[in-house]
Amino acid sequence: MAGAELLGYGIHMVLFILAMCILARRKTAGKKLLMIYIVAMALFGTAQVALSVAEAVRTVQLFVQGGTTSSGRRLAKIILALDLSQCFIFFTNNLVSDSLLLYRCFIIWGSRWPPVVLPGILIVATCAVGYGATASHISRSAPAFDAIAPNVFGAVTNLVLVAFTVIAMILESGALLFVPTIILLIPMPAVARAIVTGIAVHLINIAPTLIIRPTAGTYPSSTAATSKSAGASHKAE
């Protein structure tokens, strides 16, 4: 497992360096926040792989010494502590990573809060369930760490985030126009085809209208910037 984590960590570090270089060269909105997210994830990843390697070394020592001796039992406790520490770091790291995806979803939806409320609640719930499962294992109320509930919450959270993001991108890209075209290729009763066709007639106007809002949203800032430049030129004259 430690070997696999080292491989994943290596790939992450390459992408981390590339992302930092790209952000350093570009002047984009929310640049500092994105850099904070990326650095935080890199730190969590470093801590995670360090603990994993330490656990692997201790596991080898335990295998050599045996678990029946006093030193072996002490090593077993250390291994358990390292494993639980990785769990806490993982769920915290997951909270930060999902928050970054939530921020992206928020931006794609035009900085509106309603679309990100449900994903935000799921992100917090996933972290809480993960912490609870880890704490339950520490208190020995559970014989083994139960990762089913945290994984289920995590899967649902990521599914909802992806769904909301994809929906926004589909609406803004005009890809909605393809939906009735594809549906009309499917054999269906005459009544159903008439309904779909009726919707498709207006969808060719609905999809472009949906694009106007996000596209037009970029114009005020550009216009304002142009006005400021013109004003500055006028003052200079």
C-alpha positions as CSV (number, residue, x, y, z in Angstrom):
1,M,0.0,0.0,0.0
2,A,2.8,2.4,0.8
3,G,4.3,1.8,-2.7
4,A,1.0,2.7,-4.3
5,E,0.7,5.8,-2.2
6,L,4.2,6.9,-3.2
7,L,3.3,6.5,-6.8
8,G,0.1,8.5,-6.3
9,Y,2.0,11.1,-4.3
10,G,4.6,11.4,-7.1
11,I,1.9,12.1,-9.7
12,H,0.2,14.5,-7.3
13,M,3.4,16.5,-6.8
14,V,4.0,16.8,-10.6
15,L,0.5,18.1,-11.0
16,F,0.9,20.4,-8.0
17,I,4.0,22.0,-9.5
18,L,2.3,22.5,-12.9
19,A,-0.8,24.0,-11.3
20,M,1.3,26.4,-9.2
21,C,3.3,27.5,-12.3
22,I,0.1,28.0,-14.3
23,L,-1.5,30.1,-11.5
24,A,1.6,32.1,-10.9
25,R,1.6,33.2,-14.5
26,R,-2.1,34.0,-14.9
27,K,-4.1,36.8,-13.5
28,T,-7.4,35.1,-12.7
29,A,-10.2,35.7,-10.3
30,G,-9.8,33.8,-7.0
31,K,-6.2,33.1,-7.8
32,K,-5.0,33.3,-4.2
33,L,-7.9,31.1,-2.9
34,L,-7.0,28.5,-5.5
35,M,-3.4,28.5,-4.5
36,I,-4.3,28.1,-0.8
37,Y,-6.5,25.1,-1.7
38,I,-3.7,23.5,-3.8
39,V,-1.0,24.1,-1.2
40,A,-3.3,22.7,1.6
41,M,-4.0,19.5,-0.5
42,A,-0.3,19.1,-1.1
43,L,0.5,19.4,2.6
44,F,-2.2,16.9,3.5
45,G,-0.9,14.5,0.8
46,T,2.6,14.8,2.1
47,A,1.5,14.1,5.7
48,Q,-0.6,11.1,4.4
49,V,2.3,9.5,2.6
50,A,4.7,10.1,5.5
51,L,2.4,8.4,7.9
52,S,1.9,5.5,5.4
53,V,5.6,5.0,5.0
54,A,6.1,5.1,8.8
55,E,3.3,2.6,9.2
56,A,4.9,0.3,6.6
57,V,8.2,0.4,8.4
58,R,6.6,-0.4,11.8
59,T,4.6,-3.2,10.2
60,V,7.8,-4.8,9.0
61,Q,9.4,-4.4,12.4
62,L,6.3,-6.0,14.0
63,F,6.5,-8.9,11.6
64,V,10.2,-9.5,12.5
65,Q,9.8,-9.2,16.2
66,G,6.4,-10.8,16.5
67,G,3.3,-9.5,18.3
68,T,3.5,-11.5,21.5
69,T,6.5,-9.6,23.0
70,S,6.1,-6.4,24.9
71,S,7.9,-4.5,22.2
72,G,5.6,-6.1,19.6
73,R,2.5,-5.0,21.5
74,R,3.9,-1.5,21.7
75,L,4.6,-1.6,17.9
76,A,1.0,-2.7,17.3
77,K,-0.3,0.3,19.3
78,I,2.0,2.6,17.3
79,I,0.7,1.1,14.0
80,L,-2.9,1.6,15.1
81,A,-2.2,5.2,16.0
82,L,-0.5,5.8,12.6
83,D,-3.5,4.2,10.8
84,L,-6.0,6.3,12.7
85,S,-4.0,9.5,12.1
86,Q,-4.1,8.7,8.4
87,C,-7.9,8.4,8.6
88,F,-8.3,11.8,10.3
89,I,-6.0,13.4,7.7
90,F,-7.8,11.7,4.8
91,F,-11.2,12.9,5.9
92,T,-9.9,16.4,6.4
93,N,-8.1,16.3,3.1
94,N,-11.4,15.1,1.5
95,L,-13.2,18.1,3.1
96,V,-10.7,20.5,1.5
97,S,-10.8,18.8,-1.9
98,D,-14.6,18.7,-2.0
99,S,-14.7,22.3,-0.9
100,L,-12.6,23.2,-4.0
101,L,-15.0,21.3,-6.2
102,L,-17.8,23.1,-4.5
103,Y,-16.2,26.5,-5.1
104,R,-15.8,25.6,-8.8
105,C,-19.5,24.6,-8.9
106,F,-20.4,27.9,-7.2
107,I,-18.5,29.9,-9.9
108,I,-20.0,27.9,-12.8
109,W,-23.5,28.6,-11.4
110,G,-22.7,32.3,-11.6
111,S,-21.8,32.7,-7.9
112,R,-25.3,31.7,-6.8
113,W,-25.8,30.0,-3.4
114,P,-28.9,27.8,-3.9
115,P,-27.2,25.2,-6.2
116,V,-24.4,24.6,-3.8
117,V,-26.4,24.3,-0.6
118,L,-27.1,20.6,-0.9
119,P,-23.6,19.6,-2.0
120,G,-22.2,21.8,0.9
121,I,-24.3,19.9,3.4
122,L,-23.2,16.6,2.0
123,I,-19.6,17.6,2.2
124,V,-19.9,18.5,5.9
125,A,-21.9,15.3,6.6
126,T,-19.3,13.2,4.8
127,C,-16.5,14.6,7.0
128,A,-18.6,14.3,10.2
129,V,-19.4,10.6,9.4
130,G,-15.7,9.9,8.7
131,Y,-14.6,11.5,12.0
132,G,-17.3,9.6,13.8
133,A,-16.3,6.3,12.3
134,T,-12.6,7.0,13.3
135,A,-13.6,8.1,16.8
136,S,-15.8,5.0,17.2
137,H,-12.8,2.8,16.3
138,I,-10.6,4.7,18.8
139,S,-13.1,4.2,21.6
140,R,-13.2,0.4,20.7
141,S,-16.9,0.5,20.4
142,A,-16.4,-1.0,16.9
143,P,-14.1,-4.0,16.5
144,A,-12.8,-2.7,13.2
145,F,-12.8,0.6,11.3
146,D,-16.1,0.8,9.3
147,A,-15.4,2.7,6.1
148,I,-18.7,1.8,4.5
149,A,-20.7,4.8,5.8
150,P,-18.0,7.4,5.0
151,N,-17.5,6.0,1.5
152,V,-21.2,6.0,0.8
153,F,-21.5,9.6,1.9
154,G,-18.4,10.5,-0.1
155,A,-19.7,8.8,-3.3
156,V,-23.1,10.6,-3.0
157,T,-21.4,13.9,-2.4
158,N,-19.1,13.6,-5.4
159,L,-22.0,12.4,-7.5
160,V,-24.1,15.4,-6.6
161,L,-21.2,17.8,-7.2
162,V,-20.5,16.4,-10.6
163,A,-24.2,16.4,-11.5
164,F,-24.6,20.0,-10.6
165,T,-21.4,21.0,-12.4
166,V,-22.3,19.1,-15.5
167,I,-25.9,20.5,-15.5
168,A,-24.5,24.0,-15.4
169,M,-22.0,23.3,-18.2
170,I,-24.7,21.7,-20.4
171,L,-27.0,24.7,-19.9
172,E,-24.3,27.2,-20.7
173,S,-22.8,25.4,-23.6
174,G,-26.0,25.0,-25.6
175,A,-25.6,21.2,-25.6
176,L,-29.3,21.0,-24.5
177,L,-30.1,21.3,-28.2
178,F,-28.9,17.7,-28.8
179,V,-31.3,16.2,-26.2
180,P,-34.5,16.3,-28.3
181,T,-32.6,15.3,-31.5
182,I,-31.3,12.2,-29.8
183,I,-34.7,11.4,-28.2
184,L,-36.4,11.7,-31.6
185,L,-34.1,9.0,-32.9
186,I,-35.7,6.6,-30.4
187,P,-38.8,4.7,-31.6
188,M,-41.8,5.9,-29.6
189,P,-45.6,6.2,-29.9
190,A,-47.0,9.0,-32.1
191,V,-48.4,10.9,-29.1
192,A,-45.0,10.9,-27.3
193,R,-43.2,11.9,-30.5
194,A,-45.7,14.8,-30.9
195,I,-44.9,16.0,-27.3
196,V,-41.2,15.8,-27.8
197,T,-41.4,17.6,-31.1
198,G,-43.5,20.3,-29.6
199,I,-40.8,20.9,-26.9
200,A,-38.0,20.7,-29.4
201,V,-39.5,23.5,-31.4
202,H,-39.1,25.9,-28.5
203,L,-35.9,24.4,-27.2
204,I,-33.9,25.8,-30.2
205,N,-34.7,29.2,-28.6
206,I,-34.5,28.2,-25.0
207,A,-30.9,26.8,-25.2
208,P,-29.3,30.0,-26.7
209,T,-31.3,32.1,-24.2
210,L,-29.7,30.2,-21.3
211,I,-26.2,31.1,-22.8
212,I,-27.0,34.8,-22.7
213,R,-26.9,35.1,-18.9
214,P,-23.4,33.8,-18.3
215,T,-22.0,35.4,-21.5
216,A,-23.6,38.8,-20.8
217,G,-22.3,38.6,-17.3
218,T,-18.7,39.1,-18.5
219,Y,-19.6,42.3,-20.4
220,P,-20.2,44.7,-17.5
221,S,-16.7,44.2,-16.1
222,S,-15.1,44.6,-19.6
223,T,-17.2,47.7,-20.2
224,A,-16.2,49.1,-16.8
225,A,-12.6,48.4,-17.5
226,T,-12.9,50.1,-20.9
227,S,-14.6,53.1,-19.3
228,K,-11.9,53.4,-16.6
229,S,-9.2,53.3,-19.3
230,A,-10.9,55.9,-21.3
231,G,-11.3,58.1,-18.3
232,A,-7.7,57.7,-17.4
233,S,-6.7,58.6,-21.0
234,H,-8.9,61.6,-20.9
235,K,-7.4,62.8,-17.6
236,A,-3.9,62.3,-19.0
237,E,-4.8,64.5,-21.9
